[in-house]
Amino acid sequence: MKRKLLSFLLAATMVMGMATGCGNTSSGGADTGDAANSGGGEVQVGIVLPTKDEPRWLQDQKQFETILGDAGFSNQVLFSQGSSATEKTNVETLISKGIKVLIICAQDGAAASAAVEEAKNAGVKVIAYDRLITGTDAVDYYVTFDSFAVGAAQGQYLIDNAPSGSDIPLYLFAGAATDNNAFIFFEGAWSVLQPKIADGTFKIANSSEAEALKDKAELSRDEIGKIIGQVTTDWDFNVAKSKAEAHLTAVGADAKGDVLVLAPNDGTSRSIADVFATDKDVTSYVITGQDSEKASVQYIIDGKQSMTVFKDTRTLAADSVSMAVDLLDGKEPATDSTYNNEKIDVPAKQTSIVVVTKDNVKAALIDSGYYEASEFTGLE
């Protein structure tokens, strides 16, 4: 093994450009995933990701394969393709290959509990990656971005860039109700937006559930769930588009003009932005996002999307690999927080975030080596 190279590789990964990433290519093999550096023998680290149909997860795949493979650790990445049943099969496949550590980004945080319990019973250490797995004590560690901070950053951006006046229309959209992160993102956004809603600066335009709770600073999970039930995008571009169209159709001109839009991530943000941009009664919109997807970076440069929260997956993958290596070496991984998953407090390692706008897109995403300037047009 070349474990002594790991610290170098973790650092090197941080300066890898997207030229070494997956770009727009898709992985080979079956739809459930493909082998990576497994050498046809025992696999030490198994990685299960939600889908190969979104650029973000292909990028994560590349980071795992690069860091683990170059450091000499056998590994395999499998994709669940939006199916909890496939996810469970993927975990069982990896267990059969002798994995010692499972890194899993759950398709459905609650449904994944059965799969990780199988892994735990087989003596496998489980690291929840980016999305918390709930309702089980079979999760050993959690590596994540600070989801509350992501939502708070989105909400604060809307406040800082809102037009003057009162009763400014605010449209709320959220991720999938099956994703624990969607709740935390929304909670973070609500924590900063609520005072502006309560004092009449902002007026919620598309959620009666949120409007009924406008005077409540802290919401219960059930209350957030009711709001998400009205404004969920399911992390799906088409759902986001349809919901935005329906919400704009349902309101009058007084709920349009200069508007604010809380969009949960970049994919949904682009879909929602396209809808708002074509409504003749919408004079202007400020819209949030997260993940710094290439298409959204171009939207930001073009003035179609206002911001994105940069979550450097190179760092997240490196943190996960570092944790996995500690576990393989019999060491206790470093953590800096805990997350309650409705069963236990899961030790966690949080990765920092950066707000990216047109003003700092070059410094944050180009100068850092995350993307190449040649991948965009109109970049100053």
Secondary structure, 3 states (H helix, E strand, C coil): CCHHHHHHHHHHHCCCCHHHCCCCCCCCCECCEEEECCCCCCCCEEEEECCCCCHHHHHHHHHHHHHHHHCCCCEEEEECCCCHHHHHHHHHHHHHCCCCEEEECCCCCCCCHHHHHHHHHCCCEEEEECCCCCCCCCCCEEEEECHHHHHHHHHHHHHHCCCCCCCEEEEECECCCCCHHHHHHHHHHHHHHHHHHHCCCEEECCCHHHHHCCCCCCCCHHHHHHHHHHHECCCCHHHHHHHHHHHHHHCCHHHCEEEEEECCCHHHHHHHHHHHHCCCCEEEEEECCECCCHHHHHHHHHCCCCCEEECCHHHHHHHHHHHHHHHHCCCCCCCCEEEECCCCEEEEEEECCEEECCCCHHHHHHCCCCCCHHHCCCCC
